[in-house]
Amino acid sequence: MTNTTRRRAILTGSTFEEQIGYARAVVDGDWVHVSGTTGFDYSAMTISEDVVEQAEQCLRTIGAVLAEADCTFADVVRVRYLLPERADFEPCWPVLRRCFGDVRPAATMQVCGLADPRMRIEIEVTARRRAADPGA
């Protein structure tokens, strides 16, 4: 596969991206590195209190970023789940399975503190774009 794409940043307009100085994702050749994404609706900067709703919002944001990078969840090779509370992970499994169940990326779940106490889950993914025509 020929790497003809230059490095570019994808922004969502999140105030966090501006205040901290990072991109929601970086496309570097065939690789797409999506930053840790929380349950915030970044357009409104609102967040649900429910961890499952937060997981769904994380995946909506990630899905939109992947699409902007010409990818889908099928291109994800690595996913990391970060949660302050271990007990919050299992309720999210059905939501996560909908995106990753057939893809089976390498995955890690880590219990750790997040930047804002309202955040109950953060998801980070790495994807590799596939050739448009694998037979080419």
C-alpha positions in Angstrom: 0.0 0.0 0.0 1.4 3.3 -1.0 1.5 6.0 1.6 0.4 9.2 -0.3 -1.4 11.0 2.5 0.3 13.7 4.5 -0.1 14.0 8.3 -3.2 16.0 9.2 -5.2 16.8 12.3 -8.9 16.3 12.7 -10.6 18.6 15.2 -14.1 18.4 16.7 -14.3 21.9 18.1 -14.0 20.7 21.6 -12.9 23.4 24.1 -10.5 20.7 25.5 -8.7 20.5 22.1 -8.2 24.3 22.1 -7.4 24.7 25.8 -5.0 21.7 26.1 -3.6 21.9 22.5 -4.3 18.5 20.9 -6.3 17.1 18.0 -9.2 14.7 18.3 -7.3 12.5 15.7 -4.2 12.6 13.7 -4.1 10.9 10.3 -0.5 9.9 9.4 -0.3 8.0 6.2 -2.6 4.9 6.5 -2.7 5.2 10.3 -5.5 7.1 12.2 -4.8 7.8 15.9 -7.9 8.9 17.7 -7.3 10.7 21.1 -9.0 9.6 24.2 -12.6 10.5 23.6 -15.1 11.0 26.5 -18.8 11.1 26.7 -19.0 14.8 26.0 -21.1 16.0 23.1 -18.3 18.4 22.0 -20.6 20.6 19.9 -22.6 21.5 23.1 -20.0 20.6 25.7 -22.7 18.6 27.6 -22.3 15.2 29.2 -24.8 12.6 30.4 -24.5 11.3 34.0 -25.1 7.7 32.7 -22.0 5.7 31.8 -23.7 3.7 29.0 -24.9 7.0 27.4 -21.4 8.3 27.7 -20.0 5.2 25.9 -22.6 5.7 23.1 -21.5 9.4 22.8 -17.8 8.4 22.8 -18.5 6.0 19.9 -20.6 8.5 18.0 -17.7 11.0 18.1 -15.1 8.4 17.2 -17.3 7.1 14.4 -17.6 10.6 12.9 -13.8 11.2 13.2 -13.1 7.9 11.6 -15.4 8.8 8.7 -13.6 12.1 8.3 -10.4 10.1 8.0 -12.0 7.7 5.4 -12.2 4.9 7.9 -14.9 2.9 9.8 -14.9 0.9 13.0 -13.9 -2.1 10.8 -10.5 -0.4 10.4 -9.8 -0.2 14.1 -6.9 -2.3 15.2 -6.5 -1.1 18.8 -8.9 0.2 21.4 -8.3 1.4 25.0 -11.0 1.9 27.6 -10.2 4.1 30.5 -12.7 4.2 33.4 -12.5 5.6 37.0 -14.8 2.8 38.3 -14.2 -0.9 37.3 -17.9 -1.6 37.9 -18.9 0.8 35.1 -17.2 -1.3 32.4 -19.5 -4.3 32.1 -22.7 -2.2 31.6 -21.0 -0.7 28.5 -20.2 -4.1 26.9 -23.3 -4.3 24.7 -22.6 -0.8 23.3 -18.9 -1.7 22.7 -19.8 -5.0 21.1 -22.0 -3.3 18.5 -19.0 -1.4 17.2 -16.2 -3.9 17.8 -17.7 -7.4 18.2 -17.0 -8.4 14.6 -13.8 -6.3 14.3 -12.1 -7.8 17.3 -9.4 -5.2 17.8 -6.7 -5.6 20.4 -8.1 -4.0 23.5 -7.1 -2.9 27.0 -9.3 -1.6 29.9 -7.6 0.4 32.6 -9.0 1.8 35.8 -7.7 5.4 36.3 -8.7 8.9 37.1 -10.0 11.1 34.3 -9.7 14.8 33.8 -13.2 15.7 34.9 -15.2 14.0 37.6 -18.3 13.9 35.3 -16.3 11.7 32.9 -17.1 8.0 33.5 -15.4 6.5 30.4 -12.8 7.5 27.8 -12.1 5.5 24.6 -9.0 5.8 22.4 -8.6 3.9 19.1 -6.0 3.4 16.5 -7.1 2.5 13.0 -5.4 1.6 9.7 -7.0 2.6 6.5 -7.4 -0.1 4.0 -6.8 0.1 0.2 -9.9 1.1 -1.6 -9.5 -1.9 -3.9 -7.6 -4.8 -2.2 -7.1 -6.5 -5.6 -5.4 -3.4 -7.0 
